[in-house]
């Protein structure tokens, strides 16, 4: 491979569909399983067949089986809803859930189960943490903002670009070890491996790879194409030669400025605080080498405000917010916070990220998610439980740096405890009127 972009412009949908049938490319976790035709995300077809027992593959818990029509924004009728002041009692209960390591956590929770009386609680919610892969939600925001800027009134044009612009993995993907699911329609089977140069998929597919399998390679390809979309506007998608000329013929200082505009401007434009939320660089080594960036950070409170704006349809617009929520809907194996057994019947919209680093230490063996120098684990989630009735509806962000502990297990345990706390609160609230009678 020569490392150059291979965007393809489709003259009509028939040709797009024909080409898509030849490409096996598909992603991992999110998006409702019946969304294959609407998006071109091929792995959804494989997951549907696995769910029906027709091919080997993962089976989904009850909360992962909502249809495309059922996954929607919950607060479109509450555009003025903002975070209320933190409830001191619930905030104290939150801190107690964290135990002796509470100071190494930041957490923010907004309970919307009673939308007329939302309850907010937090602990260390204004503290900056390294976002890790949670920053990929900002990559999605950047792409949807760029699409809206080019086609502000034309939703069908945006859908067409998402379905029909093809990305072919190139040098920007190096290096990444995250495996993504690839659906081989001819062989009727799912395979899993890291993205390799030459792997093709549409924008929806790469978004799904990025937000589900958390593939750094997919994130860097989306960032690259968000820059191309902003630069070429309605001429996008462009030829490989045009894309190559842009990235090699533009001074790196100008590319850095372009990246900042693509990634950072949408944060402020959508009512969020750029001083509390920033994805400053590519997710791969070669992406960073080709387009130098800056540092990244996030606070639990601002990530919660991101989720709240999405539920209100205010991340770009309702179309963009709805697609981002669908892309966060977990429909594969649940991990970390989302793997709590208490959430099996819940619809969970989720992104997590982790980074750990170790040094030699007596009587300590370094393991995954158990670093003794750094051990970051971050989770953002919208929970609707149970999925069918959605009686409980809350947003939660957990960011932590608890050394030497398995943070994946710690987040799973915290998810169970928090869910039970919210269940008890609403059970007591519902019982109170009955007792008064």
C-alpha positions as CSV (number, residue, x, y, z in Angstrom):
1,X,0.0,0.0,0.0
2,X,1.2,3.5,-0.7
3,X,-0.5,5.0,2.4
4,X,-2.7,7.4,0.4
5,X,-6.4,8.0,1.0
6,X,-8.8,6.2,-1.3
7,X,-12.1,8.1,-1.0
8,X,-14.5,7.1,-3.7
9,X,-17.3,9.2,-5.1
10,X,-20.4,7.3,-6.1
11,X,-22.5,8.6,-9.0
12,X,-25.6,6.7,-7.8
13,X,-26.8,4.5,-5.0
14,X,-27.0,1.3,-7.2
15,X,-23.2,1.5,-7.8
16,X,-22.7,2.2,-4.0
17,X,-24.7,-0.9,-3.1
18,X,-22.9,-3.1,-5.6
19,X,-19.5,-2.0,-4.2
20,X,-20.7,-2.4,-0.6
21,X,-21.6,-6.0,-1.3
22,X,-18.0,-6.7,-2.4
23,X,-16.5,-5.1,0.7
24,X,-16.4,-6.9,4.0
25,X,-16.0,-4.3,6.4
26,X,-17.9,-3.8,9.6
27,X,-17.6,-2.8,13.1
28,X,-18.3,-3.8,16.7
29,X,-20.6,-2.8,19.5
30,X,-23.2,-0.1,19.0
31,X,-26.1,0.7,16.7
32,X,-29.5,-1.1,16.8
33,X,-29.3,-4.5,15.1
34,X,-32.0,-3.7,12.5
35,X,-30.0,-0.7,11.2
36,X,-27.9,-2.5,8.5
37,X,-30.0,-1.3,5.5
38,X,-30.2,2.2,6.8
39,X,-26.5,2.6,7.4
40,X,-24.5,0.0,5.4
41,X,-22.9,-1.3,8.7
42,X,-22.4,-4.8,7.5
43,X,-21.7,-6.4,10.9
44,X,-25.3,-5.7,12.0
45,X,-26.5,-8.4,9.5
46,X,-24.1,-10.9,11.1
47,X,-25.2,-10.0,14.6
48,X,-28.9,-10.3,13.7
49,X,-28.2,-13.8,12.3
50,X,-26.2,-14.8,15.4
51,X,-29.0,-13.5,17.6
52,X,-31.5,-15.7,15.7
53,X,-29.2,-18.7,16.2
54,X,-28.5,-19.1,12.4
55,X,-24.7,-18.6,12.6
56,X,-22.2,-18.8,15.5
57,X,-21.8,-15.5,17.2
58,X,-22.5,-13.4,20.3
59,X,-26.0,-13.3,21.8
60,X,-27.2,-10.0,23.2
61,X,-28.9,-9.4,26.5
62,X,-32.5,-8.2,26.6
63,X,-31.5,-4.5,26.9
64,X,-29.6,-4.6,23.6
65,X,-32.5,-5.6,21.4
66,X,-34.3,-2.3,20.8
67,X,-35.2,-1.5,17.2
68,X,-34.0,1.5,15.3
69,X,-37.3,3.3,15.9
70,X,-37.1,2.7,19.6
71,X,-33.7,4.3,20.0
72,X,-34.5,8.0,20.2
73,X,-33.8,11.2,22.0
74,X,-35.7,11.5,25.3
75,X,-35.6,15.2,26.0
76,X,-36.6,16.9,22.8
77,X,-39.4,18.5,24.6
78,X,-37.1,19.9,27.4
79,X,-34.8,22.2,25.5
80,X,-34.2,24.4,28.5
81,X,-33.3,21.7,30.9
82,X,-29.9,22.3,32.5
83,X,-27.9,20.6,35.3
84,X,-29.6,21.4,38.6
85,X,-27.5,22.2,41.6
86,X,-25.9,19.1,43.1
87,X,-28.0,17.4,45.7
88,X,-25.7,17.2,48.8
89,X,-27.4,14.1,50.2
90,X,-27.1,12.1,47.0
91,X,-23.6,13.4,46.4
92,X,-22.6,12.1,49.8
93,X,-24.1,8.7,49.0
94,X,-22.2,8.7,45.8
95,X,-18.9,9.3,47.6
96,X,-19.7,6.5,50.0
97,X,-20.1,4.1,47.1
98,X,-16.5,4.9,46.1
99,X,-15.1,3.8,49.5
100,X,-11.5,4.5,50.5
101,X,-10.4,5.4,47.0
102,X,-13.0,8.2,46.6
103,X,-10.4,10.9,46.0
104,X,-9.1,9.1,42.9
105,X,-12.6,9.2,41.3
106,X,-14.6,11.9,39.5
107,X,-18.3,11.1,39.0
108,X,-21.4,12.9,37.8
109,X,-24.9,11.5,37.7
110,X,-28.1,13.0,36.5
111,X,-31.3,11.1,37.2
112,X,-34.0,12.0,34.7
113,X,-36.5,9.2,35.7
114,X,-38.9,11.9,37.0
115,X,-38.2,14.5,34.3
116,X,-40.2,17.1,36.2
117,X,-37.8,16.7,39.2
118,X,-34.3,15.8,37.9
119,X,-31.7,15.0,40.5
120,X,-28.0,15.7,40.0
121,X,-25.1,14.5,42.2
122,X,-21.4,14.7,41.7
123,X,-18.0,14.1,43.3
124,X,-14.8,15.7,42.0
125,X,-16.8,16.5,38.8
126,X,-14.8,19.6,37.9
127,X,-11.4,17.7,38.0
128,X,-9.6,17.3,34.7
129,X,-8.8,13.7,33.7
130,X,-7.2,12.3,30.6
131,X,-10.2,11.2,28.5
132,X,-8.5,8.3,26.7
133,X,-10.9,6.7,24.3
134,X,-13.9,8.5,25.7
135,X,-12.6,11.4,23.6
136,X,-13.8,9.5,20.6
137,X,-17.3,10.9,21.3
138,X,-15.8,14.3,20.4
139,X,-14.5,12.9,17.1
140,X,-18.1,11.9,16.3
141,X,-19.3,15.4,17.2
142,X,-16.6,16.9,14.9
143,X,-17.7,14.8,11.9
144,X,-21.4,15.5,12.4
145,X,-20.7,19.2,12.8
146,X,-18.7,19.3,9.6
147,X,-21.5,17.5,7.8
148,X,-24.0,20.0,9.1
149,X,-21.8,23.0,8.1
150,X,-21.6,21.7,4.5
151,X,-25.2,20.6,4.3
152,X,-27.1,22.7,6.9
153,X,-30.6,22.1,5.4
154,X,-30.1,18.9,3.5
155,X,-30.4,15.8,5.8
156,X,-30.6,13.4,2.9
157,X,-27.2,14.7,1.6
158,X,-25.7,14.0,5.1
159,X,-27.2,10.5,5.1
160,X,-25.8,10.0,1.6
161,X,-22.3,11.0,2.6
162,X,-22.5,8.7,5.7
163,X,-23.6,5.7,3.7
164,X,-21.7,6.2,0.4
165,X,-18.4,7.9,1.1
166,X,-15.9,5.0,1.4
167,X,-12.8,5.1,3.6
168,X,-9.9,2.8,2.8
169,X,-7.5,2.4,5.7
170,X,-4.1,3.8,5.0
171,X,-1.0,5.0,6.9
172,X,-3.0,7.0,9.4
173,X,-4.1,3.8,11.1
174,X,-0.7,2.9,12.5
175,X,-0.4,1.5,15.1
176,X,-3.5,-0.1,16.7
177,X,-4.2,-3.5,18.2
178,X,-7.9,-3.2,18.7
179,X,-9.9,-5.9,16.9
180,X,-13.0,-5.1,15.0
181,X,-15.7,-7.5,13.7
182,X,-15.7,-8.1,10.0
183,X,-18.8,-9.7,8.4
184,X,-18.0,-12.0,5.5
185,X,-21.4,-12.3,3.8
186,X,-20.3,-15.0,1.4
187,X,-19.0,-17.3,4.1
188,X,-21.7,-16.2,6.5
189,X,-19.4,-15.6,9.4
190,X,-17.9,-13.0,11.6
191,X,-14.2,-12.6,12.0
192,X,-12.2,-10.4,14.4
193,X,-8.9,-8.7,13.8
194,X,-7.3,-5.2,13.8
195,X,-8.0,-2.9,10.9
196,X,-5.4,-3.3,8.2
197,X,-4.4,-1.1,5.3
198,X,-6.8,-1.6,2.5
199,X,-9.8,-2.3,4.7
200,X,-12.8,-0.4,3.3
201,X,-16.0,0.8,4.9
202,X,-18.3,3.7,4.7
203,X,-18.3,6.5,7.3
204,X,-21.0,4.7,9.3
205,X,-18.9,1.6,9.5
206,X,-15.8,3.5,10.6
207,X,-17.9,5.4,13.2
208,X,-19.1,2.1,14.5
209,X,-15.6,0.6,14.6
210,X,-14.5,3.7,16.5
211,X,-17.3,3.8,19.1
212,X,-17.8,0.1,19.6
213,X,-14.5,-1.7,19.4
214,X,-12.8,1.6,20.3
215,X,-10.4,1.2,17.4
216,X,-7.8,3.9,17.4
217,X,-7.3,3.3,13.7
218,X,-10.9,4.0,13.0
219,X,-10.8,7.2,15.1
220,X,-7.8,8.5,13.2
221,X,-9.5,7.7,9.8
222,X,-12.6,9.6,10.9
223,X,-10.5,12.6,12.1
224,X,-8.7,12.5,8.7
225,X,-11.9,12.6,6.8
226,X,-13.5,15.2,9.0
227,X,-10.5,17.4,8.0
228,X,-11.0,16.6,4.4
229,X,-14.8,17.3,4.6
230,X,-14.2,20.7,6.2
231,X,-11.5,21.6,3.7
232,X,-13.2,20.4,0.5
233,X,-16.8,21.0,1.6
234,X,-19.2,19.9,-1.2
235,X,-16.4,18.5,-3.3
236,X,-16.0,15.8,-0.7
237,X,-15.4,12.9,-1.1
238,X,-12.3,13.6,-3.1
239,X,-9.8,11.5,-5.0
240,X,-6.8,9.9,-3.3
241,X,-4.6,12.3,-5.1
242,X,-6.4,15.4,-3.8
243,X,-6.4,14.0,-0.3
244,X,-2.7,13.3,-0.6
245,X,-1.9,16.7,-1.9
246,X,-3.8,18.3,1.0
247,X,-1.9,16.4,3.7
248,X,1.5,16.5,2.1
249,X,1.3,20.0,0.5
250,X,-0.1,21.9,3.5
251,X,2.4,23.1,6.1
252,X,2.2,21.2,9.4
253,X,1.4,24.3,11.3
254,X,-1.6,24.9,9.1
255,X,-2.7,21.2,9.4
256,X,-2.4,21.6,13.2
257,X,-4.7,24.7,13.0
258,X,-7.1,22.9,10.7
259,X,-7.3,20.0,13.2
260,X,-8.0,22.4,16.1
261,X,-10.8,24.0,14.1
262,X,-12.3,20.6,13.2
263,X,-12.0,19.1,16.7
264,X,-12.3,22.0,19.1
265,X,-14.6,24.6,17.5
266,X,-17.6,22.3,17.7
267,X,-17.3,22.0,21.5
268,X,-17.8,25.7,22.1
269,X,-20.4,26.0,19.3
270,X,-22.5,23.4,21.0
271,X,-22.6,25.1,24.3
272,X,-19.9,23.1,26.0
273,X,-16.8,24.5,27.8
274,X,-13.6,24.0,25.7
275,X,-11.6,24.6,28.9
276,X,-13.1,21.4,30.4
277,X,-13.4,19.2,27.3
278,X,-10.9,18.8,24.5
279,X,-9.7,16.0,22.2
280,X,-6.5,17.6,20.9
281,X,-4.7,14.9,18.8
282,X,-5.1,11.9,16.6
283,X,-5.3,8.5,18.3
284,X,-2.5,6.8,16.4
285,X,1.2,7.4,16.4
286,X,1.3,8.0,12.6
287,X,-1.7,10.2,12.7
288,X,0.0,12.4,15.3
289,X,3.2,12.4,13.2
290,X,1.4,13.6,10.1
291,X,-0.8,16.1,11.9
292,X,0.7,17.4,15.1
293,X,-1.9,18.2,17.8
294,X,-2.1,19.2,21.4
295,X,-3.2,17.6,24.7
296,X,-6.6,16.2,25.6
297,X,-8.6,16.5,28.8
298,X,-12.2,16.1,30.1
299,X,-14.1,16.6,33.3
300,X,-17.0,14.4,34.5
301,X,-19.4,17.3,34.7
302,X,-18.7,18.5,31.1
303,X,-19.0,15.0,29.7
304,X,-22.3,14.7,31.5
305,X,-23.4,18.0,29.9
306,X,-22.4,16.5,26.5
307,X,-24.7,13.6,27.1
308,X,-27.5,15.9,28.3
309,X,-27.1,18.1,25.2
310,X,-27.3,14.9,23.0
311,X,-30.6,13.8,24.7
312,X,-32.0,17.3,24.1
313,X,-31.1,17.1,20.4
314,X,-28.7,20.0,20.8
315,X,-25.4,18.4,19.7
316,X,-25.4,20.1,16.3
317,X,-29.1,19.3,15.7
318,X,-31.7,16.5,16.4
319,X,-30.5,14.4,13.4
320,X,-26.9,14.5,14.5
321,X,-27.7,13.9,18.2
322,X,-30.0,10.9,17.3
323,X,-27.4,9.3,15.1
324,X,-24.7,9.7,17.8
325,X,-27.0,8.2,20.4
326,X,-27.7,5.2,18.1
327,X,-24.0,4.8,17.5
328,X,-23.5,4.6,21.3
329,X,-26.2,1.9,21.7
330,X,-24.4,-1.2,22.9
331,X,-25.3,-4.2,20.8
332,X,-22.3,-6.4,21.3
333,X,-20.4,-7.8,24.3
334,X,-20.7,-5.4,27.2
335,X,-17.5,-4.4,29.0
336,X,-16.4,-2.5,32.1
337,X,-19.2,-0.3,33.5
338,X,-21.7,-1.6,31.0
339,X,-21.1,-5.2,32.0
340,X,-22.8,-4.9,35.3
341,X,-25.4,-7.7,35.6
342,X,-27.8,-5.1,37.0
343,X,-27.9,-3.5,33.5
344,X,-28.7,-6.7,31.5
345,X,-32.3,-5.6,30.9
346,X,-31.4,-2.0,30.4
347,X,-30.7,-0.1,27.1
348,X,-27.1,1.2,27.6
349,X,-25.6,3.9,25.5
350,X,-21.9,3.7,26.3
351,X,-18.3,4.7,25.7
352,X,-15.3,3.8,27.8
353,X,-11.6,4.3,27.7
354,X,-8.6,3.2,29.6
355,X,-4.8,3.7,29.9
356,X,-2.5,2.0,32.4
357,X,1.3,2.2,33.0
358,X,3.5,0.1,35.3
359,X,7.0,0.2,36.8
360,X,8.8,-2.6,38.6
361,X,7.5,-3.0,42.2
362,X,8.2,-5.7,44.8
363,X,5.3,-8.1,45.2
364,X,3.3,-6.5,42.4
365,X,2.7,-8.0,38.9
366,X,1.5,-5.6,36.3
367,X,-1.8,-6.7,34.6
368,X,-4.3,-5.1,32.3
369,X,-6.2,-2.2,33.9
370,X,-4.1,-2.5,37.0
371,X,-1.3,0.0,36.5
372,X,0.8,1.2,39.5
373,X,1.9,4.4,37.8
374,X,-1.2,5.3,36.0
375,X,-4.5,3.4,35.8
376,X,-7.1,5.5,34.0
377,X,-10.5,4.1,33.5
378,X,-13.3,6.3,32.1
379,X,-17.0,5.5,31.4
380,X,-19.9,7.6,30.0
381,X,-23.3,6.0,29.9
382,X,-27.0,6.7,29.4
383,X,-29.1,4.0,31.1
384,X,-32.8,3.3,30.3
385,X,-34.1,0.5,32.4
386,X,-35.8,-1.8,31.7
387,X,-35.3,-1.3,28.0
388,X,-39.0,-1.8,27.0
389,X,-40.6,0.5,29.5
390,X,-37.6,2.7,30.4
391,X,-38.9,3.6,33.9
392,X,-35.4,4.6,35.0
393,X,-33.5,7.1,32.9
394,X,-30.1,8.4,34.0
395,X,-26.8,9.8,32.7
396,X,-23.6,8.9,34.4
397,X,-19.9,9.7,33.9
398,X,-17.2,7.9,35.9
399,X,-13.5,8.8,35.6
400,X,-10.9,7.2,37.8
401,X,-7.2,6.6,38.4
402,X,-7.1,3.9,41.1
403,X,-3.7,2.3,41.2
404,X,-3.1,-1.5,41.4
405,X,-6.8,-2.4,41.2
406,X,-8.6,-3.9,38.3
407,X,-10.5,-0.8,37.2
408,X,-12.7,-2.8,34.8
409,X,-14.1,-4.8,37.8
410,X,-14.3,-1.7,40.0
411,X,-16.4,0.2,37.4
412,X,-18.6,-2.9,36.9
413,X,-19.2,-3.0,40.7
414,X,-19.8,0.7,40.9
415,X,-22.4,0.4,38.1
416,X,-24.3,-2.2,40.1
417,X,-24.3,-0.2,43.3
418,X,-25.3,3.0,41.6
419,X,-28.2,1.3,39.7
420,X,-29.5,-0.2,43.0
421,X,-29.3,3.2,44.7
422,X,-31.4,4.8,41.9
423,X,-33.8,1.9,42.0
424,X,-34.3,2.3,45.8
425,X,-34.8,6.0,45.5
426,X,-37.6,5.6,43.0
427,X,-39.2,2.7,44.8
428,X,-39.4,4.9,47.9
429,X,-40.7,7.8,45.9
430,X,-43.5,5.7,44.4
431,X,-44.4,4.2,47.7
432,X,-44.7,7.6,49.5
433,X,-48.0,8.6,47.7
434,X,-49.5,5.2,48.4
435,X,-48.7,5.4,52.1
436,X,-50.3,8.9,52.2
437,X,-53.5,7.4,50.9
